[in-house]
Amino acid sequence: MRTRITRRIGLWGGIAALGLVAACDMLMPVEPVLTPRARPAGLVPPPAPTVQPTSQQSAELRAYLAQVQSSQLTSGLLRQDGGGPDTPFSSGMLARNFEQIVFFNEYAGPGVRPGSASALRRWTVPVRIGLEFGASVPPSQRTRDTNDVIAYARRLRQATGHPVSVSNNPNFLVFFVSEDDRAATLNARAPRLPGVNRTNLAPVRDLPTDAYCAVAAYASGTDRSTYTAAVAVIRAENPDLLRLSCVHEELAQGLGLANDSPDARPSIFNDDDEFALLTDHDEHLLGMLYDDRLRPGIGLTEARPIVRTLAREATNQGPS
């Protein structure tokens, strides 16, 4: 989750990152497209929305977040270059970052301590992303956000080698909602996903005031390491780049990169906000996470030699 207003929430459902857990869930937390992109075949355009008036609270939040984005850009943060000569990383660094981001919990939950060890968690079924908008979100913003999610789903599919698409039959819902409509929209639409209810939805529905966005991933049944549903919530008041950065981070976290590390660079899985968008380093993490040599439920001790091999292959380097 992005919080800064700064960033972050988590998953759990079987428990993944956010910090909420229900009997069968798991939570964890969770290039601008300037012209319309072709929609995936079969994706039905939503009906023309009726936009509701904006409250003073939401308007003030939108103005504040615009100032946050401007300040961060002025400070050299929210980079969009994916890393460069100033951000080298070795196979050893990549392996260590993977271990921290994949095998440790960022948030507390029932029986879960922040920083405690965890098994690897990811999806085994195709990830089908659906978009939901609050009544306060104007059509132009809906179009931009829809195009951004469609483009990013393609990138996630390429990085992971796992089926990821935008669909009218979703198991991963992405909500763009404001202070005025967040609770009502999530309560009405998110429980359509199997295993999601108003109780275990609370951590992402009731966003802390310092959170830009959040994601919760859920694992149904007895296998708590295999995700079956997810919900990402992105404040509609965020300006364009902050909203896009939320899309990049929360959707990737919802695939299983649930923790953050202050040592990860160049990476969006670092609370310093240096990078706004998924980096080359992060694409390697996603590819390693979905490599067949690893599996949901594997622990760090068993996975470590495999992770080191995957990192060397990803970087074409020896360990360091």
N, C-alpha and C positions, 0 to 999 in steps of 0.2 A: 504494500500500500504506500502511496506517496503521501508524506506528511511534511510539511515544511511551512507554512501552514503546514508543513513539511511533509513527509510522505508516509505512510505505511499501515497496513493491517495485516492480515494473514490468512491462513488457511486452516481449516480443520473440519471436520465433518466426520471423519473417522479420526480426524484431527489434523489438520494439515497446518494451516498457518495462521489464520487470523487469531483466533483465540476463541472460537466458539465450537462447541461440540455438542452434537446430539447423538442419540443412540446410534445412528448409522451415518454420521457425517464426518466431513473433514474440512477444515478450514485452514486457510493460510494466507496467509497472506504470508497482495496483490499488491519518410520524406513527404512532408506535407503533399497532399494531392490537390493540385490547383485546378485541374480540369476533371470532369466526370469520367469515370472508368466504366467499362462495360460490366454489366451485372452478370453474375454466374447464371448459367442456364437454369431456368426453373425458379429463380428467385423473384417472387411477386412483389412489386413496388407497394409500399404502404399507402393507404388512402391519404389524401391531403389533410394535414392536421389543423385542428382548431387551436390556436395559441391563446393561452390565458394571460391576463395582465401579470406583470412582475411586481412582487412586493418590495417594500423599501429594504427589508432585510436582504433579499436576494440581490437587489441592485447594488447595495453597499458591498456585499461580498464580491460581486463581479468587479467592481471598481478596485477593491483591495487586491484581488488576485491579479488584475492587470498590472498593478504596481509591483507585485511580487515578481511577475515574469520580467518586467522591465528592469528591475533591480538585479535579478540574477543574470540576465543577458549582459548588463553593464559590467558585472563582476567577472565575466568570462565563463559563466556557468551555462548549463543547458546546451552543451555542445551537440552539434548534429553531424559531425564528421566521422563518427565511428572509431575514432582513435587514429594515431599517426606516429611519426618518428619520436614524438615526445612521450609516447605511452607504450614502450615495448614490453612484451611479456614472454616468458619462457614456458616450456612445457611443464616445468616444476611449479611455476606460479599458477598456470591454468589448472593443474591438478589440485593444488591446495585450495584455490578459489572454488572449484567444483565441489570439493568435499565440504567446505563450510556452508555453501549455499544450498546444497542438496541434502546433507545428512544431519543438519542441526535445526532446531526450532527457533524461530524468531520470537514467537509470542507464546504466552502462557494460555493454558486451557485446563479443563478438569484432568488432574493427574499429570499435567505437562508443565515443566519449568522452562522459562526462556533460556535458550542456550543448551538445552538438553539434546542428547543424541536422538536421531530418528532414522527409520528405514527410508530407502528411496521410494518416492511416490510419483506416479505418472498415470496417464491414460493408456488403456489398451484398445478401447473402441475409438472409432473416428470422432474427432471433435467437430461439432456442428454449432457454429456461433450464430446467435440471434441478436438483433438489435432492438432495444426498447427505448422510447423517448418519452420524457415527461411532457405534459401539456404546455409547459412554459417554453419549450425549446423551439425557436423559429425554424421555418423550412430551410433557409440557407445553411444554418448550422447543422441541421439533420443531414443535408446532402453532403456536406464536407465530412462529417463524422462517419457516415455510411461508406463513403469512398475510402477514407483512411483505414477503416476496419477491413474492408474487402482487400485492399492492397497488402495490409499487414498479415492477414490470414494466409495469403499466398507466400509471403516471406517465411512465416512460421512453418508452413508445410515443407518448403524447400530446406529450411535449416534442420528440421527434425526428421524428415523422411516419413513422418506420420501424417495420416489424413487430417487436414484442418481446412475447413471451408465455412462460408457464410450460408446459412440454410434457413428455410421456413419451418424446419422440424428440429429446433435447437436442443442441445444438452448443456450449452454454455451461453448464458444470457449476459449481454453487456448493456447496462442501463446508463443513459445520459439523462440525468435528472437534477433539478434544482432544489433549493431549500423549500420551495413552495409545493413541490409535487413528489419528492423522493419517497416518503413513507407510503403514501397512497398508491403510487405506481408499483413499488416493489411488493407491497402486500397483495395487490390484485394480480400481479403477473408472475412473480418469481415462484410461488408455490405450485405452479404448473409443472415444474421440474420434479422428477421422482426424488423423494428424500428431503425435499426442501419445504420448510414450513415457517410460519411467522416467528416461531421461537428461535430456531437455529439461523434465521435470517438476520436477527437483530444486530450482530456486529457490523454488517455492511449497510444495513438500512439506517441505523442510528449512528451515522458517521461522527467521530470526534471533530470538534471544531478545527483541529490542526491537521486534518486529513484532506488531501486533494481528491483521493480516490482509494478504493480498496477492492480486494477480491476474496471470495470464499470458495473453496473447492470441497466437494462432498464425495464420500466413498460409501456406497450402500452395501448392506450385508456385512458379512464377517471379514472380508478382505479390506482392511483399512488402508492399504497401500495403493489401491487402484481407484482412480477417480472415475466417477460416473456422472457428475454434474458440477457446474460451477456458476457463480454469479459475480460479476464485476460491476462496481458502481463508480461512476465518474461524475464529478460535479459539473453541471452544465455551465456554471458561472466561470469555470476556468477559461482563460483566453486560449487561442488556437494551439500554440505550442505546448502549453501545459496540458491541455486535453489530449494532444497527440502523445505526449510523454506518458500520460496515464494509460493510454491504449497499449503502448509498447511494453510498459512494465507490468501492468496487471494481467494482461493476457499471457505473457511469458511466465509470470509467477503461477498463474492458474494451470499451466502445463506441468509444473513440478519444480521450478526453480524458486522455492518458497522463501528462502532466507536472504539476508544481506550480509555483506562483509566489508568492513572499512579498508581491507587490503585489495579488493577487487578493482582493477583498473586496466584498461578502459572498460567501464561497465555501468549499466543502469542499476545493477544490484549492489549499490553503495549509496548510503544516505547523504552523500555530499552534494548530490545534484550536479556534478560536473557534466554528466552526459544526459541528454534528454531522450535520445533514441537508441535502440538496440545497436550494439557495437559488433565488430568482428569477433572480439573475445566472447561476447554473449552468444553469438551464433554457434561458436564452438561448444559452449556449455550445453546448448539445446541439442546439438548433434550427439554429444556424448550421453546426455540423459536418455535419449531414445535409441541408443545403440543396442542391438540385440544381445550383446555380451553382458549387459546389465539387465536387471528385471525388477519389477515392483516388489518391495519387501526385502531386498538385499540390504544387509548392513554394511557399515563402513569397513570393518575389518576384512570381510570377504571381498568387498568391492575395490579396496585400495589398489591392489596390483593391476586390476583391469583398468581403473581410472588412469593410472600412470601410463599404461600402454595407449589408451585412447588419446591422452593429452599429447604424447609424443607423435602419434599419427596425425593429429589435428594441426600441429605446429611444424612438423617435419624437423623437430629438434630433439636433442638428447635432454634428459632431466637436468634440472639445476635447482 
